[in-house]
C-alpha cells in the first residue's frame, strides 16, 4: 500500500521513534524495465516479483501502431497483439485503443442530423466520440461511439458499422500492451534479489524551475511505516519559470521492508 502526503520535517520527532535508513541508487541499467511513467508524478514500491508484474499492467507502455488499407467492403480490423484493459474495468473498450482513420470522412445520422465524425484520431470520453468544429476545433457535441464502430470486449477487434471508404487508412494501437522485451531489455526482474532488498521509485514533474529533489528514507516502527521524505529543488528567475514540462526521477533500493509496513511519500 502507498500513501502520499504533505507535511513537516519528520525527523523533528521528540520520541526518537523514527530512524533514518540507508539506501543505494538504482542506475539506468538496473531500473525496473518496461514501465511507462513519462510526464506524470509517479510513486513505485516493489517488494517482490508480484508487485512488479502488477506494475507492468498498470504502467505498461503503449503498443505499436498497425496500419490497414480499407477495401470498401471489410468492416473488422484487429491488432496482431492483445490490448490491455487500460482502465481496469474488466473489458476491452474504445478507451483502451487509439484509432486514427484518414481519407474520406465518416458521416452518421444522429437525432435527425447528419454529423461529420472527426477520426484523426477518434477522441472518445465516457463512450462518446467528441465532435469538433472544423474551424475553431472546439467540441460542439458528442455522439455514442457505437454509431461508428463497436469493440470486441475480449480481443479488442473493432467492427465499423459501415465499411470505411476504399483507400482509407486505419491506424490503431493499444493504449497499453504487455511486452516480453522493450527498448532492448527483457520485461522481468530476475536480476534483482527481492529476498534481501525492496525498491522505491519517485518521479516529480514541474515547470522549467524544477531542477531536482532531495530525499531521505525513514522507518517509523511505532506506526509501521517506511517514509520517503523529499523536498523539491527549484531555481526561480526574475523572468519567471519557463513553461516546459520537466521530470525528475530517482530509483533506490534498500534492505527488505519488514512484513506489515506500508510506504508513504511525504513532501516537505
N, C-alpha and C positions, 0 to 999 in steps of 0.2 A: 504494500500500500504506500502511496506517495501523497504528501501534503506539501503545499506551497503557501507561505505566509510572509507578511512583512513584520518587522519587529525591531527591538533594540539589540544592542550588542549582548549576545547570550553569555559571553564569557564573564560579564559582570554578575556573577552568581554568588550570593553570600554563603551558601552551604557547601560550596565546592563539590557539588554532586555531578558536575559536568567536566569531563576530561577531554583534552584535545587528542585526536587520533593521528597517527602517521599514515601517509598515503604516497603513492607513486603515480606519476602521469603516464597515461597511455599515449604512445605516439602513433602517427598515422597508420603505420603498417599493422598495428595491433588494435585499432579502434574497431568495435563491432561492425561487421560488414553488412551491406545490403539493406541499410535503413535510410529512409527518406525523411529528413527533418529540415530541409532548406527553407530559410526565410521565416521561421516561426520560433517563438520561445518554446523550449522543449526541456523536459526532465526525464532522465532514464535511470532506472535501478535494475540491475541484472544480477541476480543471486545464483542462477543456475541456467541450464540449457532450456528449461521450460519457459523461464522469463524471456529468454532471447527468442524462442520460437513464437511467443505471443507478440513480441515487438515486431518480428518480421511480417506479421499480418497487419498490425496497427500502423506501422510505419513503412510499409512496403513501397518500393519505387513504382513509378508509372510504367506500364507496359509499352512495348513498341507499337508504333502505328503500322497498320497493314492497309493496303490500297486495293480497291476493286473498281472495275470499269463496268458501268451498267449497260445491259444489252436491251433495255426497254421491256423485258419480259420478267426477268428474275426479281423476286421480292425479298429474299432472305440472304443475309450475309453473316458470316461467323468468323471470329478470330481463330487462329490456329492454336492459341493457348487459352487457358481458363482464367477469366477475370475473377478478381477477389470481390467479396462483399464489403466494399469500402465503407459503407455507412453502418455496417453491423446490424442490419435489420432482418437478417436471416434469408435473404434472397438477392439475386442479381437484378438490378433495376436500371433505369436510364441514367441515374446519377452516378452509377458505377462505371459508366462508359463515357468516352469523349468522342463525339461523332461530328465529322465535317462532311459536307457534300457540296461540290462545286459543279457548275454547269447551269442547265435550265432550272429555274426556281420551282419550288413546290407551292401549289395553291390548294387551300382547303375551304370548305363551306362550314361556317360556324355561326350559329344564331342568325341565320339569314344573310350573312355577309361572306364575300369571297376574300380570303386573307392570304397574303403572301407570307410564307414562312421563312424566317431567317435560318440559314443552315450552314453558316461558316463561322463557328460551329452552331449546332443546336444548343442554345442556352436553356437549361432545364433546372427549375427550382420547384420543389414540392409537387413533382409530377406535372408541372405546367411548363410549356415552351414559351419563352419570352419573345414577344413580337416588338421589334424596334421600328421607329420612324426612320425611313431611308436617309433623310437629310440631317435630322438632329441627333439620331442614334439614341434617342430617349425611348424607354419602354412605354409603348402605347397600350398594350393589352397582353393577356396571356391566354393560351388555349391548352386543353388537355393534350399531352404528348401522344396519347393513343389515337388521335385523329391522323397522325403522320406515320407512326410505327409502333410496334409492340416489342417487348423484350422477353425472351425465354428466361424465367427466373432461376434456372439451374445452369444452363450453358452460356447465357449471355448473348445468344444468337438474336439478331434483330430482324424483324419482319415488317417491311414497309406496306402500308395499306394499299397503295398503288405503286406499281413498278417505277423506280426512278427513270427519268428520260434516258434514252440511249446515248451513250457517250459521257454521261455524268460520272464524276469521280467520287467515290465514297472512301473516306479515310477515317478509320477509327481505331481506338485502343482501349484497354482497360485503365481506369484511373489508378488501379493498383494491381500488381502482379507478383506472385511468388517466383523468385529466381533460384536456380541451383547455383549459379555463379553470376556475379555482377561487377562490372568495372575491374575485371581481372582478379577478383577474389572469390573463393568458394563461400557460399552462404551458410556457414556453420562456425561454431566457436570451439571446435575440437582442440585448438591450440591452447585454450585457456584453462587453468586449474581452478574450477569452482569449488573444489573441496577445501581450498585454503583461502581463496580471495573472493570478494564481491566487487562489482563495477558500478560506478556512478558517473553519469554524464549530465552536463548542464549547458544549454545554449541560451544566450540572450540576444535580443535584437534591439536596434535603436537607430537613430539618425547618425549623421556624419560626425557628431561629437563623441560617440561611443568609441573608446579605444580598447578596453579590456575589462576584466573584473577580477578582483582579488577574492580568495575564498579560503576557508578552513573547514576541517571536518571534526565534529564533536560527537561525543556519546553521552547521553543522559540515561544513567542506569535506573534512576527513580521512575522516569516516565517511559523507559524502554524505547528511546528514540535515537536514531542516528541523524545528526543535524548538519546539513550542508549550508553553511553560512557564507554569504557572498556580498560584495559591495562593488558597484559599478565604478569604473574609471572613465570619466568624461572630461574632455578639454573643450571648453566653450570659448568662442572668439567674439570680438566686437561685432563681427558681421553675422552673428547667429550660427546656427548649426546647418550644414549642408543637407538638403533634402534628398538623401540617399539612404538606402537600406544597408545597415551594417550588421553582421552577425559575428558573434564570438562564441566559440565552443571549447569547453575543457572536458576531457575524459580522465578519470582516475581509477585506480584500484587500491583496495585496502584489505586488511585482514577480514575474513568472512564474518558477516554480522551474526550476532547471537540469534537463536530462534526467538520469535515473538517480537522483535524490534521492528519499528516502522521507520521510514526515511522521510524527513521533512526538509524543505528548502526554504531558507529564510534570507530575505534581502534586508540589509541594514543601511 
